[in-house]
Amino acid sequence: MPDSNTDMPDKKMPIYLDYQATTPTDERVVAAMLPWFNEKFGNPHSGDHRHGWVSEEAVERARGQVASIIGAKPKEIIFTSGATESNNLSIKGVAHAADPSRRHIVTLATEHKCVLQSCKRLEEEGFDLTILGVRPDGLVDLDALADVLTERTLLVSVMAVNNEIGVIQPLAEIGALCRERGIYLHTDAAQAVGKIPLDVNAMNIDLMSITAHKFYGPKGVGALYIRRRPKVALRAEQDGGGQERGLRSGTVPTPLVVGFGEACAIAEREMPTEATRLADLRDRILGRLREALPTMHVHGDLDRRIPGNLNLSFANIDGQDLMMRLDGLSVSTGSACSSAIVEPSHVLQALDPDPALLHNSLRIGLGRYTTQEEIDRAADDIVAAVSSLQSASQIYEKA
Ligand SMILES: *Cc1c(COP(=O)(O)O)cnc(C)c1O
């Protein structure tokens, strides 16, 4: 018998509802990866022998699978360690390859920190940066975007799907605005690939960042799509052996890349049915919560949104108190704890909601393994926690 005091894994795990943070690797993906750790371990860049060739073939097959899910050509995909690296490489790499007459970069206030920080780094280097606000529904205002574009604008970087509020930006419209003016469009598609259909040509996307672990692939691998026609000028940001067309030196990790490719193939096949199932579950929990908690607020547009995301606030309660009562659920708050003070997220702040709703938001992320039973338990837990906190705060107000 295991000692119950030391056997941590025996403790019941909460219900996982944080699929925007990461996803478990699909068993089919793990199975596809396994032979490439030890049985077929050759360096894919070893051109002198069969061990290398076998690995290279696997890497190229995966490149094709990644290209396919976004309508790209395999030659337009380079492998990286994930979306953070792809965002850094695309934004800085385009800036560092640019003509001096184009020194203006445009991005959104609701972007992931790695996009915002990369842009701010370039601003320190002398580039001009416009950080555009969003509408209260979280979507970009296309007229406001068109207004800030000039003949000096080099790059627009707008995420496909927001990681906190799940809203889908109008990429095709943004792509058309950019293409007309000869401006590159980069999109951080970490939360979009495998969830919504994407087509780099129909949407006029020039650069796209992808990461495997947000859609049931392994952590530590991703890709950057770089358009070849019209060609995007990009400078490498890492020096070395010149792998990945000289743009990303370093040995390509065959097992991770094979898993990434398999995750793309599965998502491409299963996306329509999975999206319908998740939308039904999402509507179910939303309906239950709304019925029991009529003052609940949903952050971000509900229609232009991926099916697996909700971001909610409840009046008159404190976010920390709420999280303490939800220890049976692995959900995320919209806040970041920086040096002991709890800061509302920059994304929610950009939506400019009633300030009372900024400090108690809850992000619920549903995914491939979420069941109806889990959703119902989560709804019950949230209703119980919020109701008891709200009635406690009413007692305080009366006293
Ligand atoms: C997760 C995420 C990232 C970071 O991706 P990593 O592969 O973990 O570096 C970047 N942008 C968005 C929108 C994300 O959701």
The ligand as an SDF file (V2000), in Angstrom:
LIG
                    3D

 15 15  0  0  0  0  0  0  0  0999 V2000
    0.6810   29.9790  -25.8070 C   0  0  0  0  0  0  0  0  0  0  0  0
    0.7700   31.2070  -26.6350 C   0  0  0  0  0  0  0  0  0  0  0  0
    2.0130   31.7290  -27.0340 C   0  0  0  0  0  0  0  0  0  0  0  0
    3.3250   31.1250  -26.5800 C   0  0  0  0  0  0  0  0  0  0  0  0
    3.5350   29.8990  -27.1970 O   0  0  0  0  0  0  0  0  0  0  0  0
    4.7200   28.9370  -26.7060 P   0  0  0  0  0  0  0  0  0  0  0  0
    4.7870   27.9030  -27.7700 O   0  0  0  0  0  0  0  0  0  0  0  0
    4.2870   28.4060  -25.3960 O   0  0  0  0  0  0  0  0  0  0  0  0
    5.9580   29.7510  -26.6540 O   0  0  0  0  0  0  0  0  0  0  0  0
    2.0170   32.8490  -27.8300 C   0  0  0  0  0  0  0  0  0  0  0  0
    0.8750   33.4320  -28.2240 N   0  0  0  0  0  0  0  0  0  0  0  0
   -0.3270   32.9700  -27.8720 C   0  0  0  0  0  0  0  0  0  0  0  0
   -1.5590   33.6430  -28.3600 C   0  0  0  0  0  0  0  0  0  0  0  0
   -0.4260   31.8460  -27.0640 C   0  0  0  0  0  0  0  0  0  0  0  0
   -1.6190   31.3970  -26.7000 O   0  0  0  0  0  0  0  0  0  0  0  0
  1  2  1  0
  2  3  1  0
  2 14  2  0
  3  4  1  0
  3 10  2  0
  4  5  1  0
  5  6  1  0
  6  7  2  0
  6  8  1  0
  6  9  1  0
 10 11  1  0
 11 12  2  0
 12 13  1  0
 12 14  1  0
 14 15  1  0
M  END
$$$$
